[in-house]
């Protein structure tokens, strides 16, 4: 059993947020960051059996900014 799972969180171009698990086929999205946390927990419960579920979820925010020179 893994102790921790990491999700890459990005702002969606159309608004809201997306979250993709590293090393697992888990993806979810939501309109707000608070809602995204709930959606990640729900996705984890759908993906893992209780005894296999990692005990920690790390949300790693990724922000891509472009600056014109």
DSSP file (Angstrom, degrees, kcal/mol; ACC not computed):
  #  RESIDUE AA STRUCTURE BP1 BP2  ACC     N-H-->O    O-->H-N    N-H-->O    O-->H-N    TCO  KAPPA ALPHA  PHI   PSI    X-CA   Y-CA   Z-CA
    1    1 A X              0   0    0      0, 0.0     2,-0.2     0, 0.0    52,-0.1   0.000 360.0 360.0 360.0 132.9    0.0    0.0    0.0
    2    2 A X        -     0   0    0     50,-0.5    53,-0.4     1,-0.1    54,-0.1  -0.530 360.0-150.7 -75.3 146.2    1.2    3.5   -0.9
    3    3 A X  S    S+     0   0    0     51,-0.2    53,-1.7     1,-0.2    52,-0.5   0.774  77.7  22.4 -84.6 -28.6    1.3    6.0    1.9
    4    4 A X  E     -a   56   0A   0     51,-0.2     2,-0.4    50,-0.2    -1,-0.2  -0.985  57.9-160.8-143.3 146.8    0.8    9.0   -0.4
    5    5 A X  E     -a   57   0A   0     51,-2.0    53,-3.1    -2,-0.3     2,-0.5  -0.985  16.4-145.3-126.3 142.2   -0.6    9.9   -3.8
    6    6 A X  E     -a   58   0A   0     -2,-0.4    16,-2.8    16,-0.4     2,-0.4  -0.909   9.2-165.4-112.3 131.4    0.2   13.1   -5.6
    7    7 A X  E     -aB  59  21A   0     51,-3.1    53,-3.3    -2,-0.5     2,-0.6  -0.953  16.7-138.5-112.2 133.0   -2.2   14.9   -7.9
    8    8 A X  E     -aB  60  20A   0     12,-2.9    12,-1.9    -2,-0.4     2,-0.5  -0.822  23.8-159.8 -86.4 121.8   -1.1   17.6  -10.3
    9    9 A X  E     +aB  61  19A   0     51,-3.1    53,-3.2    -2,-0.6     2,-0.3  -0.899  14.5 173.5-109.1 129.2   -3.6   20.5  -10.1
   10   10 A X  E     -aB  62  18A   0      8,-2.2     8,-2.6    -2,-0.5     2,-0.4  -0.953  37.4-108.2-131.8 151.7   -3.9   23.0  -12.9
   11   11 A X  E     - B   0  17A   0     51,-0.6     6,-0.3    -2,-0.3     2,-0.2  -0.665  41.2-124.9 -73.9 131.1   -6.3   25.8  -13.7
   12   12 A X    >   -     0   0    0      4,-2.0     3,-1.9    -2,-0.4     4,-0.0  -0.563  10.7-127.0 -78.3 141.8   -8.5   24.8  -16.6
   13   13 A X  T 3  S+     0   0    0      1,-0.3    -1,-0.1    -2,-0.2     3,-0.1   0.829 112.2  48.1 -57.4 -32.9   -8.5   27.1  -19.6
   14   14 A X  T 3  S-     0   0    0      1,-0.3    -1,-0.3    -3,-0.0     2,-0.1   0.402 130.0 -83.8 -89.0   3.5  -12.3   27.3  -19.5
   15   15 A X  S <  S+     0   0    0     -3,-1.9    -1,-0.3     1,-0.2     2,-0.1  -0.189  90.2  53.4 110.1 157.0  -12.3   28.0  -15.8
   16   16 A X  S    S-     0   0    0     15,-0.3    -4,-2.0    -3,-0.1     2,-0.3  -0.436  82.3 -70.7  81.9-159.2  -12.1   25.8  -12.7
   17   17 A X  E     -BC  11  30A   0     13,-3.0    13,-2.2    -6,-0.3     2,-0.3  -0.946  27.7-153.5-137.7 153.3   -9.4   23.2  -11.9
   18   18 A X  E     -BC  10  29A   0     -8,-2.6    -8,-2.2    -2,-0.3     2,-0.4  -0.936   8.8-161.7-122.6 152.3   -8.3   19.8  -13.1
   19   19 A X  E     -BC   9  28A   0      9,-2.8     9,-2.1    -2,-0.3     2,-0.4  -0.994   5.8-175.2-137.4 129.5   -6.4   17.2  -11.0
   20   20 A X  E     -BC   8  27A   0    -12,-1.9   -12,-2.9    -2,-0.4     7,-0.2  -0.990  22.6-130.3-127.1 126.5   -4.5   14.2  -12.4
   21   21 A X  E >   -B    7   0A   0      5,-2.5     3,-0.6    -2,-0.4     2,-0.5  -0.510  21.0-124.0 -75.4 140.3   -2.9   11.5  -10.2
   22   22 A X  T 3  S+     0   0    0    -16,-2.8   -16,-0.4     1,-0.2     3,-0.1  -0.739  93.6   5.4 -82.9 126.1    0.8   10.6  -10.9
   23   23 A X  T 3  S+     0   0    0     -2,-0.5     2,-0.3     1,-0.2    -1,-0.2   0.485 119.5  79.1  83.1   2.3    1.2    6.9  -11.5
   24   24 A X  S <  S-     0   0    0     -3,-0.6     2,-1.6     2,-0.1    -1,-0.2  -0.969  84.4-116.1-139.8 154.4   -2.5    6.2  -11.5
   25   25 A X        +     0   0    0     -2,-0.3     2,-0.4    -3,-0.1    -3,-0.1  -0.500  68.8 128.7 -89.9  67.1   -5.3    6.6  -14.0
   26   26 A X        +     0   0    0     -2,-1.6    -5,-2.5    -5,-0.3     2,-0.3  -0.990  25.1 163.0-127.2 127.0   -7.3    9.1  -11.9
   27   27 A X  E     +C   20   0A   0     -2,-0.4     2,-0.3    -7,-0.2    -7,-0.2  -0.998   2.5 161.1-142.1 139.9   -8.6   12.4  -13.3
   28   28 A X  E     -C   19   0A   0     -9,-2.1    -9,-2.8    -2,-0.3     2,-0.3  -0.967  14.3-161.1-151.4 167.1  -11.2   14.8  -12.0
   29   29 A X  E     +C   18   0A   0     -2,-0.3     2,-0.3   -11,-0.2   -11,-0.2  -0.972   7.8 177.6-148.8 160.2  -12.2   18.4  -12.4
   30   30 A X  E     -C   17   0A   0    -13,-2.2   -13,-3.0    -2,-0.3     6,-0.1  -0.976  38.0-117.3-159.3 163.9  -14.3   21.1  -10.5
   31   31 A X  S    S+     0   0    0     -2,-0.3     2,-0.3   -15,-0.3   -15,-0.3   0.770  97.7  29.1 -79.1 -27.8  -15.3   24.7  -10.7
   32   32 A X  S  > S-     0   0    0      1,-0.1     4,-2.1   -16,-0.1   -15,-0.2  -0.885  78.4-118.2-131.1 162.7  -13.6   25.7   -7.4
   33   33 A X  H  > S+     0   0    0     -2,-0.3     4,-1.8     2,-0.2     5,-0.1   0.886 115.6  53.3 -67.2 -38.2  -10.6   24.6   -5.4
   34   34 A X  H  > S+     0   0    0      1,-0.2     4,-1.2     2,-0.2    -1,-0.2   0.913 111.3  46.0 -62.2 -42.7  -12.8   23.6   -2.5
   35   35 A X  H  > S+     0   0    0      1,-0.2     4,-2.3     2,-0.2    -1,-0.2   0.863 107.1  59.3 -67.4 -35.8  -15.0   21.5   -4.7
   36   36 A X  H  X S+     0   0    0     -4,-2.1     4,-2.6     1,-0.2     5,-0.2   0.895 100.4  55.5 -60.9 -40.5  -11.9   19.9   -6.3
   37   37 A X  H  X S+     0   0    0     -4,-1.8     4,-1.9     1,-0.2    -1,-0.2   0.915 110.2  45.6 -58.3 -43.2  -10.7   18.6   -3.0
   38   38 A X  H  X S+     0   0    0     -4,-1.2     4,-2.2     1,-0.2    -1,-0.2   0.895 111.9  51.5 -66.4 -40.1  -14.0   16.8   -2.5
   39   39 A X  H  X S+     0   0    0     -4,-2.3     4,-2.5     2,-0.2    -2,-0.2   0.867 108.0  52.3 -66.6 -36.5  -13.9   15.5   -6.1
   40   40 A X  H  X S+     0   0    0     -4,-2.6     4,-2.2     2,-0.2    -1,-0.2   0.926 110.1  48.3 -64.2 -44.9  -10.4   14.1   -5.6
   41   41 A X  H  X S+     0   0    0     -4,-1.9     4,-1.9    -5,-0.2    -2,-0.2   0.905 112.5  48.7 -62.1 -41.3  -11.5   12.3   -2.4
   42   42 A X  H  X S+     0   0    0     -4,-2.2     4,-1.7     1,-0.2    -2,-0.2   0.913 110.5  50.7 -64.3 -43.1  -14.5   10.9   -4.3
   43   43 A X  H  X S+     0   0    0     -4,-2.5     4,-1.8     1,-0.2    -2,-0.2   0.874 108.4  53.1 -62.8 -37.4  -12.3    9.7   -7.2
   44   44 A X  H  X S+     0   0    0     -4,-2.2     4,-2.7     1,-0.2    -1,-0.2   0.917 107.3  50.6 -63.4 -43.3   -9.9    8.0   -4.8
   45   45 A X  H  < S+     0   0    0     -4,-1.9    -1,-0.2     1,-0.2    -2,-0.2   0.835 112.0  48.2 -65.6 -32.1  -12.8    6.1   -3.2
   46   46 A X  H  < S+     0   0    0     -4,-1.7    -1,-0.2    -5,-0.1    -2,-0.2   0.831 117.1  42.1 -73.6 -32.6  -13.9    5.0   -6.6
   47   47 A X  H  < S+     0   0    0     -4,-1.8     2,-0.3    -5,-0.2    -2,-0.2   0.854 113.0  48.2 -85.1 -37.6  -10.4    3.9   -7.7
   48   48 A X  S  < S-     0   0    0     -4,-2.7     2,-0.2    -5,-0.2    -1,-0.1  -0.799  74.5-125.1-111.4 145.8   -9.1    2.2   -4.6
   49   49 A X    >>  -     0   0    0     -2,-0.3     3,-1.3     1,-0.1     4,-1.3  -0.530  42.0-105.0 -73.4 155.6  -10.4   -0.5   -2.2
   50   50 A X  T 34 S+     0   0    0      1,-0.3     3,-0.4     2,-0.2    -1,-0.1   0.861 120.4  49.0 -54.4 -41.9  -10.4    0.7    1.4
   51   51 A X  T 34 S+     0   0    0      1,-0.2    -1,-0.3   -50,-0.0    -3,-0.0   0.666 114.8  45.4 -76.5 -14.9   -7.4   -1.4    2.4
   52   52 A X  T <4 S+     0   0    0     -3,-1.3   -50,-0.5   -51,-0.1    -1,-0.2   0.576  84.6 115.6 -99.0 -13.1   -5.3   -0.3   -0.7
   53   53 A X  S  < S-     0   0    0     -4,-1.3    -8,-0.0    -3,-0.4    -9,-0.0  -0.362  70.1-118.0 -67.9 128.7   -6.1    3.5   -0.4
   54   54 A X        -     0   0    0     -2,-0.1   -51,-0.2     1,-0.1   -50,-0.2  -0.311  16.5-137.0 -57.9 148.7   -3.1    5.8    0.3
   55   55 A X  S    S+     0   0    0    -52,-0.5     2,-0.4   -53,-0.4   -51,-0.2   0.676  82.7  49.8 -86.1 -18.6   -3.5    7.6    3.6
   56   56 A X  E     -a    4   0A   0    -53,-1.7   -51,-2.0   -54,-0.1     2,-0.5  -0.962  61.5-161.1-125.0 140.5   -2.3   11.0    2.3
   57   57 A X  E     -a    5   0A   0     -2,-0.4     2,-0.5   -53,-0.2   -51,-0.2  -0.984   9.5-162.5-116.9 123.5   -3.3   13.0   -0.8
   58   58 A X  E     -a    6   0A   0    -53,-3.1   -51,-3.1    -2,-0.5     2,-0.7  -0.929   4.1-156.7-107.7 124.2   -0.9   15.7   -1.9
   59   59 A X  E     -a    7   0A   0     -2,-0.5     2,-0.7   -53,-0.2   -51,-0.2  -0.890   8.4-164.0-100.6 112.6   -2.2   18.4   -4.3
   60   60 A X  E     -a    8   0A   0    -53,-3.3   -51,-3.1    -2,-0.7     2,-0.3  -0.866  12.3-142.3-101.9 111.6    0.6   19.9   -6.2
   61   61 A X  E     -a    9   0A   0     -2,-0.7     2,-0.5   -53,-0.2   -51,-0.2  -0.568  15.1-167.8 -76.7 129.7   -0.4   23.2   -7.9
   62   62 A X  E     -a   10   0A   0    -53,-3.2   -51,-0.6    -2,-0.3     2,-0.5  -0.980   5.5-177.4-119.3 123.6    1.0   23.8  -11.4
   63   63 A X        -     0   0    0     -2,-0.5     2,-0.6   -53,-0.1   -53,-0.1  -0.980   9.3-162.4-126.2 124.6    0.7   27.3  -12.8
   64   64 A X        +     0   0    0     -2,-0.5     2,-0.4   -53,-0.1    -2,-0.0  -0.917  13.9 179.2-107.9 117.2    1.9   28.1  -16.3
   65   65 A X        -     0   0    0     -2,-0.6     2,-0.5     2,-0.0    -2,-0.0  -0.948  14.5-155.9-120.3 140.3    2.4   31.8  -17.0
   66   66 A X        -     0   0    0     -2,-0.4     2,-0.5     2,-0.0    -2,-0.0  -0.958   7.1-165.3-115.0 130.3    3.6   33.4  -20.2
   67   67 A X        -     0   0    0     -2,-0.5     2,-0.2     2,-0.0    -2,-0.0  -0.967  17.1-133.9-118.2 122.8    5.2   36.8  -20.1
   68   68 A X              0   0    0     -2,-0.5    -2,-0.0     1,-0.1     0, 0.0  -0.504 360.0 360.0 -73.2 141.3    5.6   38.8  -23.4
   69   69 A X              0   0    0     -2,-0.2    -1,-0.1     0, 0.0    -2,-0.0   0.381 360.0 360.0-105.9 360.0    9.0   40.4  -23.8
